[in-house]
């Protein structure tokens, strides 16, 4: 067939637009690669290729983009991520000082280096469980709303 098959062209345009819209809602770079493959099929159709050749070109282009371009794109975007730990992960290993004395029956409080004050208890196996105010500690973990701490000297030795 000579010339442009308008029905095939409209189908390819519709497919490119549909896949592009789906990508906007998913943002995982899969549907944009499929849309680019469909664009390759559209270009082939506009150049007069039969429908089956346009479909093969579209599938091959989409597979190449999915296997070669998408992983590199995701890797590049991951490099720009914030390397700092946040939330509870950001508290682990944070130094602080005893702000409210610990007793043998009740937990105390610690003021962390970020300025927050947390209810705290000593980690299992801590020898001194009633340190004086101002004693340096390090957050070992977070259990609910309680910081589990150890003496700072243990963290450095």
N, C-alpha and C positions, 0 to 999 in steps of 0.2 A: 504494500500500500504506500503510495507516495503522499507526502504532506503530513499534516499534523492530525492525529486522532484526538478530537476535542473531548470526547467522553473520557478517554484514558487520562488526558491532561487534567480535567476537572477532578477525577478521582484522586490523582496524585496530589493536586493542590489541597483537596479536602483532607487527605491523610497527613500531609505536612502540617496543616493548621491544627488538626485534632491532636496529633502527637505533641505539638508545641504547647498547646493549652494544657494537656495532661502533665507535661514537664513543669509548667508553672506551679501546679498544685503539689507535685511530688518532690521536686528539687533534688533528685538523686542522679541526674545525668544519664539515665537510661533512655528515657523517652526522647530526649534531645538528640541522642545518637541515632535512634530509630527515625526521627524526623529528618535528620541529615541524610540517612539512607534513602528515605522516601524522596527527598529532594534530588538525590542522584537518579532515582527512577524517573522523576519528573523531567530532568534534563535529558535523559535518554529518550523519553517519549517525545519531547519537543524536537529532538534531532531525528525523529522518524523511526525509532526502534519499535519492533513489535512488543506487545504487552508482556510476553513471556521473557524477553530479553531485558525489558525495563525492570521486571520483578527480580530477576537474577542479579542485575546490577545493584538494585536497592538492597537486597539481602546481603550480598557480599560487602558492600560499603558499610552497612549497619554493623555487621560482624567485625569488620576491621576496626571501626571506630570504637565499638564496645570493648574489644580486646586490647587495643593499643592506646587509644587516646583517653578513654575514661579513667583507667587506673592511674595514668600520669597526671591527669587533671585533679583527681582526688588527692593524690600525694602532694601536689603543689598547693592545694587549698589547705591541707592538713598542716603544712609547714607554717602557715600564717596564724595558726591557732595560738591562743594564749597559753604559754607553757606553765603558768602559775597554777598551783593547786588551789581549789576554792572549797567553800563550805566546810564540811567536817574534815575532808582530806587536807585542807589547808591548816587545820589546827594540830594535826599529828606532828610531833617534834617541835612544836612551838614552845619557847621558854616562858616562864612566868615566875611569880613569887607567891608565897602563902600570904593571903590577905585576911582570912578569918581562921583562927586556930583550929586544928583538927583535934578531936577528942577520940577516945577509944570507942565511944558509942555513936558518935555523929560525924558526918563528913564536914569538912571545912570548905573554904572557898579559896580560889587562886585568881590572881590578876595576871592575865596573859600579856605577852609583849604587844599584842594588837590593841590593848586597852580594854578588852572584855573581861568581865568577872564571871567565873563559872563556879558552880558547886563542884566539889572535887572529892575524890577519895584516892587513897594510895593503891597502887597496883599490888596484886597478890605477891607475896614474897618480900615486900618492903620491910626492912629491919626497923627503921624509925618511923612509926606511924603518927607521931605527935610532934612534928618539928615546930620551932618557934616562928613567929611572924617574920616575914621577909626572907625566909629560906628559899633559895632558888630551886625550881622544879621544872620538869619537862613533861609535856602531854604525851602520854603513851597511846591512848585511845579515847574514844567518846562512846559512852553507853547511855543512850537516851539524852537527858539534859545534864549528865554528870561527866566531868573530865576525869579520866583515870590518869594519875600522874606518878612520877618517880622523882627521886632527888636528882638534881642536875649533875651532881658529882658522878653519879653512876652512868650518866649519859656520856661523859667525856672519858671515862676510864675503861 
